[in-house]
């Protein structure tokens, strides 16, 4: 029996190790493929993402479609590592991804539409994640556009944690990176950059989904009935468990979606669920940090942007009493309104995650074209 347990533990460690290696390989494949594809289009890509509003809504849309901020942020890290876009232009994409990832829990909350009381609580639980990220973006996005707060902070921290100061660590990093580099170069040259990029995205998405669902079964599968008793005893435990579980599972969409049924059935209050969600928002940043391993300093800085964004949101909405009530208040109001008019929930998802981003991207591009034409006329 003991021997079987040891074998089970070893097999699980092996599965995790292989999954992480494939994950890192997918980042390398995407980075090299993007570099090959964008060699002559760097100026065009930089021009598109130079508008921070367009970058924000690109991140929101792509994450809403993929239902995985981990995938979006990992792709952004690979793109920055390839040199296709700058750190400054990639930061709004990360901010948008934080809003886009909230769509999963909101969609799950809509499944309770036929049950009046449960539906109201479910919507409140699902949208509390939305409002936390939306309010954090409203706080930090203007600061980033005007003062480059996140860019400067992350660049400074990434310069402090470089491994170049330790020759032994540097040799290990170089040797590990060279293994990936040799294999990815061969793969990209054999398959071509387009096929390789698609392969990298599929591998990345599959790894994240596999790791999250597999670890969910290990961590929660057998103890699902006792989950609320162990996790939600107090606000600090709820926050801590949200952080730990999401760090391991690498999916805030998965862990926050666990909360909706618990709140809907009245087992957990919205306030405690919100504290778990804040912890989950910190935990989800581990994926981008993992993706930045062996990458450029700019890629590491972008991963740190994801962490700093969520840390700032937690500090503001966890530690300041009056502000901490704002996301919960808005979520409860949304729950009450959606219960009265069921169509509001569907309209909110469609407008907030799809129609509004598409419209604002279109308007931003139209305004840029108008400005360019005016400048041309002025020069003439």
Buried (B, 14 or more C-beta within 10 A) or exposed (E): EEEEEEEEEEEEEEBBEEBBEBBBBBBBBBBBBBBBBBEEEBEEBBEBBBBBBBBBBBBBBBBBEBBBBBBBBBBBBBBBBBBBBBBBBBBBBBBBBBBBBBBBBBBBBBBBBEEEEBBBBBBBBBBBBBBBBBBBBEBBBEEBBEEBBBBEBBBEBBEEEEEEEEEEEEEEBEEEBEEBBEEBBEBBEEBEBEEBBBBBBEBBBBBBBBBBEBBBEEBBEEEEEEBBEEBBEEBEBBBBBBBBBBBBBBBBBBBBBBBBBBBBBEEBBBBBBBBBBBBBBBBBBBBBBBBBBBBBBBBBBBBBBBBBBBBBBBEBBBEEEEEBBBBBEBBBEBBEBBBEEEEBBEEBBEEBBBEBBEEBBEEBEEEBEEEEEEEEEEEE
